[in-house]
Amino acid sequence: MTERVLLVVHQKHSDPGRVAREIRAMGYDLDIRRPSGGDILPETMDGHAGAVIFGGPMSANDDTDFIRAEIEWTSTVLESKKPFLGICLGGQILTRALGARVSTHPENLTEIGYYAVHPTDAGAPLFKDITHMYQWHREGMELPNGAVHLAGSERFENQAYQFGNAYAVQFHPEVTQKIMRRWTKSDAWKKRLGAQPPEEHFLGRRRYEPKIVRWTRDFLAMWLTGGVGKDAAPKSNTEIG
């Protein structure tokens, strides 16, 4: 039976985008669940090879049933030793589960658009050739005790960390052109201090996405299979989507 990877999303029309595409290209089935819509998370990870929690407009500090449930459930993945990946809100949920804080920037700055990421010495091999990542967040995550700091940015010190088999990233490697169009079609970004206007998003996309596509493929292969990107997984469509 084909192994499954659990993808946790937060809105009715959430799209796991490039991350789902690359995981499927590696030969895994996808089990997509939305706790905010009433879906139940598994009691064990026995039926899954790994888990990804994606982003959403809500906060990891929200006192809602599904946010509390996801924070509590994260320990199920950690205890199983199966690979876990938290993207934006998902990374902040992992951060809360590990006892660290999630908070806004002291000057209420946000990162919405492409922003430079700066690898630490520990993160340099992982972020080779990467200069910018696509961001859409107003809160940032503290580094939990015992975690390895992998990258930061000018506005948010913690852009990525590793905790055993778990990774948290503040940026959005899953975003395709279709997703970007949907996210930027409203004027919501105007309410966020320091956000880039939509035209800068698409200029940045043409400049940075080829490397982000390769990074995402290689990272997911390393994270999920222990391989090294292109040598570990079959090639998927290299077109930037």
C-alpha positions as CSV (number, residue, x, y, z in Angstrom):
1,M,0.0,0.0,0.0
2,T,1.3,3.5,-0.9
3,E,2.4,5.5,2.1
4,R,0.5,8.7,2.9
5,V,1.6,12.1,4.1
6,L,-0.8,14.1,6.2
7,L,-1.4,17.7,5.1
8,V,-3.2,19.9,7.6
9,V,-4.8,23.0,6.1
10,H,-6.9,25.8,7.7
11,Q,-9.4,27.2,5.2
12,K,-12.1,25.8,2.9
13,H,-10.2,26.7,-0.2
14,S,-6.7,26.2,1.1
15,D,-4.2,24.9,-1.5
16,P,-1.1,23.0,-0.4
17,G,0.4,23.9,-3.8
18,R,3.9,23.1,-4.7
19,V,4.5,21.1,-1.5
20,A,1.7,18.7,-2.3
21,R,2.8,18.4,-5.9
22,E,6.4,17.5,-4.9
23,I,5.3,15.0,-2.2
24,R,3.0,13.3,-4.7
25,A,5.9,13.2,-7.3
26,M,7.9,11.3,-4.7
27,G,5.2,8.5,-4.8
28,Y,3.2,9.3,-1.7
29,D,-0.5,9.6,-1.4
30,L,-1.9,12.8,0.3
31,D,-4.3,12.8,3.3
32,I,-5.6,16.4,3.5
33,R,-7.5,17.3,6.6
34,R,-9.0,20.6,7.9
35,P,-9.5,20.6,11.6
36,S,-11.1,24.1,11.4
37,G,-13.8,22.5,9.4
38,G,-14.3,19.6,11.8
39,D,-11.8,17.0,10.4
40,I,-10.3,14.9,13.1
41,L,-6.5,14.4,13.4
42,P,-5.2,10.8,13.7
43,E,-4.5,9.4,17.2
44,T,-1.2,7.9,16.0
45,M,1.1,8.4,13.0
46,D,1.1,4.7,12.2
47,G,-0.7,5.3,9.0
48,H,1.4,8.2,7.8
49,A,5.0,8.7,6.7
50,G,5.0,12.4,7.8
51,A,2.9,15.4,8.4
52,V,2.8,19.1,7.2
53,I,0.8,21.8,8.9
54,F,0.3,24.8,6.5
55,G,-0.4,28.5,7.1
56,G,-3.6,30.4,7.6
57,P,-4.9,33.9,8.5
58,M,-5.5,32.9,12.1
59,S,-2.9,33.1,15.0
60,A,-1.2,30.2,16.9
61,N,-2.2,32.3,20.0
62,D,-6.0,32.1,19.2
63,D,-8.0,30.4,21.9
64,T,-10.0,28.2,19.5
65,D,-10.8,24.5,19.6
66,F,-8.9,23.6,16.5
67,I,-5.8,25.7,17.3
68,R,-5.6,24.1,20.7
69,A,-6.1,20.7,19.1
70,E,-3.4,21.2,16.6
71,I,-0.9,22.3,19.2
72,E,-1.7,19.3,21.4
73,W,-1.6,16.9,18.4
74,T,1.8,18.1,17.3
75,S,3.3,16.0,20.2
76,T,1.8,12.9,18.5
77,V,4.1,13.5,15.5
78,L,7.1,14.4,17.6
79,E,6.8,11.3,19.7
80,S,6.4,9.1,16.6
81,K,9.7,10.4,15.3
82,K,8.1,10.8,11.9
83,P,9.0,13.9,9.8
84,F,7.1,17.0,10.7
85,L,7.1,20.3,8.7
86,G,5.4,23.5,9.9
87,I,4.9,26.3,7.4
88,C,4.2,29.8,8.7
89,L,1.2,29.2,11.0
90,G,2.2,25.5,11.1
91,G,5.7,26.5,12.3
92,Q,4.2,28.8,14.9
93,I,2.0,25.9,16.1
94,L,5.1,23.7,16.5
95,T,6.7,26.6,18.4
96,R,3.8,26.9,20.8
97,A,3.9,23.1,21.3
98,L,7.6,23.3,22.2
99,G,6.9,25.9,24.8
100,A,8.2,29.0,23.0
101,R,6.3,32.2,22.1
102,V,4.7,33.5,19.0
103,S,4.4,37.3,18.8
104,T,4.1,40.3,16.5
105,H,7.1,42.5,15.5
106,P,7.9,45.1,18.2
107,E,7.2,47.8,15.6
108,N,4.3,45.9,14.1
109,L,6.2,45.3,10.8
110,T,5.1,42.4,8.6
111,E,6.7,40.4,5.8
112,I,4.4,40.2,2.8
113,G,6.3,39.6,-0.4
114,Y,9.9,38.4,-1.1
115,Y,12.4,39.1,1.7
116,A,16.0,38.1,2.1
117,V,16.8,35.2,4.4
118,H,20.1,34.8,6.1
119,P,21.3,31.3,7.0
120,T,23.1,30.6,10.2
121,D,26.3,28.5,10.1
122,A,24.1,25.4,10.8
123,G,21.6,26.4,8.1
124,A,24.1,27.3,5.4
125,P,24.1,23.8,3.7
126,L,20.3,23.8,3.7
127,F,19.9,27.3,2.2
128,K,22.7,27.0,-0.4
129,D,22.0,29.4,-3.4
130,I,18.8,30.8,-1.6
131,T,18.7,34.6,-1.1
132,H,15.0,35.3,-0.8
133,M,11.8,33.5,0.2
134,Y,8.1,34.3,-0.2
135,Q,6.5,35.5,3.0
136,W,3.0,36.4,4.2
137,H,2.9,36.9,8.0
138,R,2.6,39.4,10.8
139,E,3.7,37.3,13.7
140,G,7.1,35.5,14.3
141,M,8.3,32.6,16.3
142,E,10.7,32.4,19.1
143,L,13.4,29.7,19.0
144,P,12.4,26.8,21.3
145,N,14.9,25.3,23.7
146,G,16.8,22.6,22.1
147,A,16.1,23.7,18.5
148,V,18.8,24.4,15.9
149,H,18.5,27.9,14.4
150,L,18.8,27.6,10.6
151,A,17.9,31.1,9.2
152,G,16.7,34.6,10.0
153,S,15.7,37.8,8.3
154,E,16.1,41.5,9.0
155,R,12.6,41.8,10.5
156,F,12.1,38.4,12.0
157,E,15.1,36.7,13.6
158,N,13.8,33.2,13.3
159,Q,12.9,32.2,9.8
160,A,13.7,28.4,10.1
161,Y,14.7,25.9,12.8
162,Q,15.0,22.2,13.3
163,F,14.0,20.2,16.3
164,G,14.9,16.5,15.7
165,N,12.8,15.3,12.8
166,A,10.7,18.5,12.8
167,Y,11.3,21.7,10.8
168,A,9.6,25.0,11.2
169,V,9.8,27.6,8.4
170,Q,8.3,31.1,8.5
171,F,8.1,31.5,4.7
172,H,5.9,29.8,2.1
173,P,7.6,27.4,-0.3
174,E,4.2,26.0,-1.4
175,V,3.0,29.2,-3.1
176,T,2.4,28.8,-6.8
177,Q,1.5,31.6,-9.3
178,K,-2.2,30.6,-8.9
179,I,-2.0,30.9,-5.1
180,M,-0.1,34.2,-5.3
181,R,-2.7,35.7,-7.6
182,R,-5.5,34.7,-5.1
183,W,-3.6,36.1,-2.1
184,T,-2.8,39.5,-3.8
185,K,-6.1,40.2,-5.5
186,S,-7.5,41.9,-2.4
187,D,-6.3,45.1,-0.7
188,A,-5.6,43.3,2.6
189,W,-1.9,43.8,2.2
190,K,-2.5,47.6,2.6
191,K,-3.4,47.1,6.2
192,R,0.0,45.5,7.0
193,L,2.9,47.8,7.8
194,G,5.9,47.2,5.6
195,A,4.1,44.9,3.1
196,Q,5.2,45.0,-0.5
197,P,2.6,45.9,-3.2
198,P,1.4,43.1,-5.5
199,E,3.5,44.2,-8.5
200,E,6.6,43.6,-6.4
201,H,5.5,40.1,-5.6
202,F,5.3,39.2,-9.3
203,L,8.6,40.9,-10.1
204,G,10.2,38.9,-7.2
205,R,8.6,35.7,-8.5
206,R,10.4,36.0,-11.8
207,R,13.6,36.7,-10.1
208,Y,13.6,34.2,-7.2
209,E,11.2,31.3,-8.0
210,P,13.5,29.1,-10.1
211,K,15.8,28.6,-7.1
212,I,12.9,28.2,-4.7
213,V,11.4,25.5,-6.9
214,R,14.7,23.5,-6.7
215,W,15.1,24.2,-3.0
216,T,11.6,23.0,-2.2
217,R,12.1,19.7,-4.2
218,D,15.5,19.1,-2.6
219,F,14.3,20.0,0.9
220,L,11.3,17.8,0.8
221,A,13.3,14.8,-0.4
222,M,15.8,15.3,2.4
223,W,13.1,15.9,5.0
224,L,10.8,13.0,4.0
225,T,13.2,10.3,2.7
226,G,16.6,11.2,4.0
227,G,17.7,11.6,0.4
228,V,19.4,14.5,-1.3
229,G,16.8,16.1,-3.5
230,K,17.2,15.2,-7.2
231,D,19.2,12.1,-6.4
232,A,16.5,10.7,-4.1
233,A,13.3,11.5,-5.8
234,P,11.9,11.3,-9.4
235,K,12.0,14.6,-11.2
236,S,8.6,16.4,-11.3
237,N,7.6,19.1,-13.8
238,T,10.2,21.9,-13.5
239,E,7.8,24.6,-14.8
240,I,7.3,27.3,-12.3
241,G,3.6,27.0,-11.2
